[in-house]
Amino acid sequence: MKAPTNLARRRLLGAVAAGAASMATAPLRAEPRPVVVLTSYPDEVASRFKAAFEKTHPEFHLNVLWRKSVDALAYLRGPQQSQVDVYWSASPRTFATLAKEGALRRLDVDRTGLPDRLGSTALADPDGYYVATEVGTTTESIRSVRRRSHGRLCLQR
């Protein structure tokens, strides 16, 4: 095999230098960090939140797992629980059970100025392990509140 000539060596070094320079000036994009979200919400709901969140926070990629609330509790008690970053559900019982079992980390959320209750419904765990994601009501409970407030719908803080 013939040794490279000075001209060939210079061309090779020039090409390597040009490639390195173009890589150095190109903006470095880190891969989005995966976040695993376990939810019982249907895909029509979860996919909208996923798209909006990823648009606002491109540094994250949400991997959404779906389980019924009953199945989610069993899933979160299993060995794969450590793979879930966020549990998003409307099941206060499941949250309370997981908090009692020590399966949740405290939230690092500033709740200054936010109410702890909506009427008699707690909106947040007093120990800071979860917050309500939605508040549902029945038609009968609204009628009851209206009767007690003489037709005005009043919500207490």
C-alpha positions as CSV (number, residue, x, y, z in Angstrom):
1,M,0.0,0.0,0.0
2,K,1.3,3.4,-1.0
3,A,1.8,6.1,1.7
4,P,-0.5,9.1,1.3
5,T,1.0,12.1,-0.3
6,N,1.2,15.5,1.4
7,L,-1.6,16.7,-0.9
8,A,-3.9,13.7,0.1
9,R,-3.0,14.2,3.7
10,R,-3.8,17.9,3.6
11,R,-7.2,17.2,1.9
12,L,-8.1,14.6,4.5
13,L,-7.1,16.9,7.4
14,G,-9.0,19.8,5.7
15,A,-12.2,17.6,5.4
16,V,-11.9,16.5,9.0
17,A,-11.4,20.1,10.2
18,A,-14.4,21.4,8.1
19,G,-16.6,18.6,9.4
20,A,-15.6,19.4,13.0
21,A,-16.1,23.1,12.5
22,S,-19.6,22.5,11.0
23,M,-20.5,20.3,14.0
24,A,-19.2,22.8,16.5
25,T,-21.3,25.6,15.0
26,A,-24.5,23.6,14.7
27,P,-26.8,24.0,17.7
28,L,-26.6,20.9,19.9
29,R,-30.0,19.4,20.5
30,A,-30.3,17.2,23.4
31,E,-32.7,14.3,23.0
32,P,-36.0,15.0,24.8
33,R,-36.1,13.4,28.2
34,P,-38.7,10.7,28.4
35,V,-41.4,11.1,31.1
36,V,-43.7,8.1,31.7
37,V,-47.3,9.1,32.5
38,L,-49.8,6.5,33.7
39,T,-53.4,7.6,33.3
40,S,-56.9,6.3,33.1
41,Y,-58.0,9.2,30.8
42,P,-59.0,8.1,27.3
43,D,-56.6,8.6,24.4
44,E,-58.7,11.5,23.0
45,V,-58.0,13.5,26.2
46,A,-54.5,12.3,27.0
47,S,-53.2,12.8,23.4
48,R,-54.3,16.5,23.5
49,F,-52.5,17.1,26.7
50,K,-49.4,15.3,25.5
51,A,-49.3,17.4,22.3
52,A,-49.7,20.7,24.1
53,F,-47.2,19.7,26.8
54,E,-44.5,18.6,24.3
55,K,-45.0,21.8,22.3
56,T,-44.5,23.9,25.4
57,H,-41.7,21.8,26.8
58,P,-39.8,20.3,23.9
59,E,-37.1,19.0,26.3
60,F,-39.6,16.3,27.4
61,H,-41.2,13.4,25.5
62,L,-44.3,11.9,27.2
63,N,-44.8,8.2,27.0
64,V,-48.5,7.7,28.0
65,L,-49.6,4.3,29.5
66,W,-53.3,3.7,29.9
67,R,-54.8,1.6,32.7
68,K,-58.2,1.7,34.4
69,S,-58.0,3.2,37.9
70,V,-58.4,-0.3,39.5
71,D,-55.7,-1.7,37.3
72,A,-53.5,1.3,37.8
73,L,-53.3,0.6,41.5
74,A,-52.1,-2.9,40.9
75,Y,-49.6,-1.7,38.3
76,L,-48.3,1.0,40.7
77,R,-47.8,-1.6,43.4
78,G,-45.8,-3.9,41.1
79,P,-42.1,-3.9,40.3
80,Q,-42.6,-1.7,37.3
81,Q,-43.8,1.2,39.5
82,S,-40.4,2.8,39.5
83,Q,-40.8,3.3,35.7
84,V,-43.8,5.7,36.1
85,D,-42.9,9.4,36.6
86,V,-46.5,10.8,36.8
87,Y,-49.8,9.2,37.7
88,W,-52.7,11.3,36.3
89,S,-56.1,10.2,37.3
90,A,-59.4,11.4,38.7
91,S,-59.3,8.7,41.4
92,P,-58.8,10.3,44.8
93,R,-59.0,6.9,46.5
94,T,-56.1,5.6,44.5
95,F,-54.0,8.6,45.3
96,A,-54.8,8.4,49.0
97,T,-54.0,4.6,49.0
98,L,-50.7,5.2,47.3
99,A,-49.7,8.0,49.6
100,K,-50.6,5.9,52.6
101,E,-48.5,3.0,51.3
102,G,-45.5,5.4,50.7
103,A,-45.6,4.9,47.0
104,L,-45.6,8.7,46.1
105,R,-43.0,11.4,46.5
106,R,-44.0,14.8,47.8
107,L,-44.8,17.3,45.1
108,D,-42.5,20.3,44.8
109,V,-45.3,22.7,43.8
110,D,-45.9,26.2,45.2
111,R,-49.6,26.3,46.1
112,T,-49.5,29.8,47.6
113,G,-52.9,31.4,47.0
114,L,-54.6,28.2,45.9
115,P,-57.5,26.8,47.9
116,D,-57.2,23.6,49.8
117,R,-60.9,22.8,49.5
118,L,-63.8,23.4,47.2
119,G,-66.8,23.2,49.6
120,S,-66.2,20.0,51.5
121,T,-64.0,18.5,48.8
122,A,-60.3,18.4,49.5
123,L,-58.3,19.7,46.5
124,A,-54.9,18.7,47.8
125,D,-53.3,16.1,50.1
126,P,-52.6,17.9,53.4
127,D,-49.1,16.2,53.4
128,G,-48.4,17.4,49.9
129,Y,-48.3,14.1,48.0
130,Y,-51.0,14.8,45.4
131,V,-53.4,17.5,44.1
132,A,-56.8,17.2,42.4
133,T,-56.7,17.2,38.6
134,E,-60.4,17.7,38.3
135,V,-63.5,18.1,40.4
136,G,-66.6,16.4,39.4
137,T,-70.1,16.8,40.8
138,T,-73.5,15.3,40.3
139,T,-76.7,17.1,39.4
140,E,-78.2,16.2,42.8
141,S,-75.2,17.8,44.7
142,I,-75.6,21.0,42.7
143,R,-79.3,21.1,43.5
144,S,-78.5,20.6,47.1
145,V,-76.0,23.5,47.1
146,R,-78.4,25.7,45.3
147,R,-81.2,24.9,47.8
148,R,-78.9,25.8,50.7
149,S,-77.7,29.0,49.1
150,H,-81.2,30.1,48.0
151,G,-80.5,29.6,44.3
152,R,-77.0,31.1,44.2
153,L,-74.2,28.7,43.5
154,C,-71.6,29.4,46.2
155,L,-68.3,27.8,46.5
156,Q,-66.4,28.1,49.8
157,R,-62.7,28.4,50.3
